[in-house]
Amino acid sequence: SIASSFQDEVFDLCGGGQKILRTWTVYDWCLPTQPGINPLSCIQLIKISDELAPTIACPAPILATSVSSSCAATVQLPAANVMDECSPFSVRINTPYGQITGNGGILPNVAVGTYTLTYIAKDECENSSSCEVELNVVDNTPPVVICDEFTTVSLADSTAVVAAEIFDDGTQDNCALDYFEIRRMPTDCVPDGTLFGPFVEFTCCDIEENVMVALRAFDIYGNSNICMIEVEVQDKLDPEILCPADKTIECGEPVPNIQEPIIIDNCGATYVVDEDDGLTNCGVGVVTRTYTATDQGGRTGTCVQTVTVENNDPFILADIQWPEDFESFECDANLEPNN
């Protein structure tokens, strides 16, 4: 004839946990009621506690691209997969750029590079777990290439070697420029063009021609872009021409023939001669020969040769043999001078 019963007093703990004070009472119906003897009682302590951390699975590696206006990106961080069977939880993300409170969120102004992000989940009972994910911010924006659309190149001698940077006119990049390279497009002088390199060469063959060249700019992350430049090749050096030596001859001698001048020019030149016959009717005077050299660019150089014709034995009275006096005693004598 024993009867038992219990009564619970419940105290809530964190995360759905509880402490229960369960008071048991046992009564023997065959005995009289006596305090402390019948019924008997005792207290049972029941504790339900949350000691398991949330389970967390990080998102896949995150790839972000910098914006065209700066070498950084605004990254939308995805949420991690978090579960907890007992209690609510909170998530925070530790980054090199500070902490984000929440399961995911926006991380602004992240420079190009690779970073490790740590997702941390914590429940109401301070149980926590974490995982890591890699964030990679890359720069895929090519440089904005600005170059001289039309450029004049002057030959120094027979060639001109021009560095690629000379053709730049303010190229910009959202991160940082690295280097330039240049190439010639095909022309009659260079039918196959040239490969990209740090320099480009022009020669006399290109004079007064418009040569297209391509300027390529690279940034520090290997992105590149190209612009085209039209180059006019000019020869600014006048040809130098040295005439044959001046001559002086005696009248009656043949005037010397025209001789080849000496021409010095970086790209070669041709010449013409303009002769001015300044001899008088008496066969003396100066013959003037003007030599004009013209190079491929139309620049000219001149020199003058003179041939002086002199009479060093002028006609004087002593050179005359006068006819002797003539006396005749005949009528109708022959008085012709030839007689």
Salt bridges, closest charged atoms under 4 A:
ASP8 OD1 - ARG22 NE 2.69
GLU126 OE1 - LYS122 NZ 3.27
GLU181 OE2 - ARG216 NH2 2.31
ASP206 OD2 - ARG184 NH1 2.73
ASP238 OD1 - ARG299 NE 2.66
GLU275 OE2 - ARG289 NE 2.53
